[in-house]
Amino acid sequence: MTAGSFPGTTGRVGVPLDGKGLLDVLGVAAVVIDAHGRIVLWSPQAEDLFGFGADEALGQYMARLVVGTDHRDEAVRLFGEVLREGSTWAGVFPVRHKDGTVRNVEFRNMRLTDDLGGLYALGIAADRSAVERIEAELALSDRLVSQSPIGLAVLDTDLRYVLVNPALERINGIPAALHIGRRIGDMVPEIDAPALEAALRAVLTTGTPLLDHPTVGRTPADPDHDHAWSLSFYRLEGPEDRILGVAASVIDVTERMRADADADRSRRRLALIADASAQVGTTLEVEKTADELASVVVPELADIAAVDVLDSVLALRRPGAPEEGPELFRALAVKAAGRTEALPAADPPGAITMYGADRLVTRCVHTGQPVLVERVGPGDLSRIARSPEAAELLARAGVHSYLAVPLIARGEVLGALDLKRDRNRLPFDGDDVLLATELAARAAVSIDNARWYQSVRNSAVTLQRSLLPGVPPDQAGLEVAARYQPAQASSEVGGDWYDVIPLPDDKTALVVGDVMGSGIDAAAAMGRLRTATCAFADLDLPPSEVLRHLDRITAGLEHYIATCLFAVHDPALDRVRISNAGHLPPVRIPADGPAELVTVPPGTPLGVGGGTFRTTWVPFRPGDRLVLYTDGLIETRHEAIDERLALLVGLLDDMRGPLEETCDALLRALRRPGAPDDVALLIARSTG
């Protein structure tokens, strides 16, 4: 097909058209009149237009046949001018139809000369109403195409442009005339032309329109920015289903796409904030909270995230952020989206690193303001990384954008959230700064709560351990092992204790107790009870008498209540005397028999007042073992206490090895991660 030709022609002479054309639609008639005004040629279309057949018209005077008497003189005058002067005449003239009606007919008249010099007049005529209708349709079509704000194009069956409207001319940034005869890829190579041509061919083949087909790319009108377009294709068909080509409409939806992208981004940011609210600060552990923050922001906000806290803040000795000088940071958490060379460049969790005043993270904590480097250059990496080697790793990983936001809680700068991008090709922007600041602020409060809690907890643990005995020495006829394990970091330290007290006549008091409550006050109350227990035990009183004295003392400890199990081993008699104040029963493991719970009257907890305590005698021969423990060893929220006691007895039945190993094995088997209570465990074996 020649460039610019339209389907239905081939560019070759003498090839017939398929179906009807525009001339057929207009019904154009041809009439030839000789110099005397007689009709010498009468086309079939003239018969349709004037109503007279050829046999009725040929040889007749044209003016008399179809022109009324009112207009006949004018018709003769115009006819004479055409023949005499050789001019053409075009206009609308009223003619008489055979049926007697008068119709307006549009004429094009011109003079003809034959080979003998004879003169003739050729009249081309069409019904004026049909011409007006076609003109209106063409004008409307032309206006719609030329004035439409939507880009419009017509392509032939070879998918070459044959029409481009001004709107598409502006979209492509190329004059319409240069489009004609060329393909899409020739005009806009930055668009996926093969995919578009495949879609156009499918429309040509099937006739099924393709609506709202999205595509993204660049055109010469704006070569530096991507645009989004919505394309619609539909097949053009002429009379008798003749395929003319395909029409395309192009709507620039870049702004809508950006608005949709912004809305989607806003939804994802809100979801990220909601996730942070639910997932950050689930415990009162500083490291865990930092890890939760890093996990939330990767990969939604950053490809690499690090949470670094000022070491002086964790030590609770920072008077306030200085305005200059280096800073000592402790790395709490590092996360990355997949494997990247940038990860080894970050400080591993637990590492302490000094960053100079010229480093961006130092500036962040000094100013308490975010530090944004949208596009990282070679000179920026040395101010981001801890060392030249780390900067080289960041460069190789392709880190191209950096953001640090301060962790601020209650007006104090705790550290910084450090964010980098290497996979996500978009740089950090102002919206990212706002989101990161919001996330950091929420996490900073949790980190601050956790560091203060851990400080208080560490103090309580220190006090608790200082009040407990050291490694219990072996007594006469007795081997002893003990453990104290505080509650996990998510809970406060309680008031559990154990004690091994030497008594006269080679006897030994074995004590396990639990002050209800937690924190430093509970630990202090435990220390007072332990001191009192040692004092009363030294008087060699019966176990029940010791508990009665402790009950009176506990009643005055600001409403504290405690449970206690007090046992006295007498190696001379191979037995143990036991008295209980609301505590769990001990377990006895005979050397030659199965383990069993010792039946001891429960008694009332210490501090209730007026309780009755009784002493029980239990055989304790050489090789026998006695296990005393607090409820933190066996109690859980989801299992019945009887089931847990049975499990304890079963475990002890199988544990006949060294006492130290037995203590550790019991804690491993029964202690749950994140256990909310302390454990005191004491195991004694009679050596005879």
Buried (B, 14 or more C-beta within 10 A) or exposed (E): BEEBBBBBEEEEEEEEEBEEEEEEBBBBBBBBBBBEBBBBBBBEBBBEBBBBEEEBBEEBBBBEBBBEEEBBEEBBEBBEBBBEEEEEBEEEBBBBBBEEEEBEBBBBBBBBEEEEEEBBBBBBBBBBEBBEEBEEEEEEEEEEBEEBEBBBBBBBBBBBBBBBBBBBBBBBBBEBEBBBBBBBBBBBEBBBBEEBBEBBBEBBEEEEEBEEBEBBBBBEBEEEEEBBBBBBBBBBBBEEEBBBBBBBBBBBBBEEBEEEEEEEBEEEBEEBBEBBEEEBBEBBBBBBBBBBBBBBBBBBBBBBBBBBBBBBBBEEEBEEBEEEEEBEBBBBBBBBBEEBBBBBBBBEBEBEBEBEEEBBBBBBBBEBBBBBBBEBEEEBBBBBBBEEEBBBBBBEBBBBBBBBBBBBBEEBBBBBBBBBBBBBEEBBEEEBBEBBBBBBBBBBBBBBBBBBBBEBBEBBBEBBEEBBBEEBEBBEBBBBBBBBBBBBBBBBBBBBBBBBBBBEEBBBBBBBBBBBBBBBBBBBBBBBBBEBBBEBBEEBBBBBBBBBBBBBBBBEBEEBBBBBBBBBBBBEEBBBBBBBBBBBBBBBBBEEEEBBBBEBBBBBBBBBEEBEBBBBEBEBEEBBBBBBBBBBBBBBEEEEEEEBBEBBBEBBBEBEEEBEEBBBBBBEEBBEEEBBBBBBBBBBBBEE
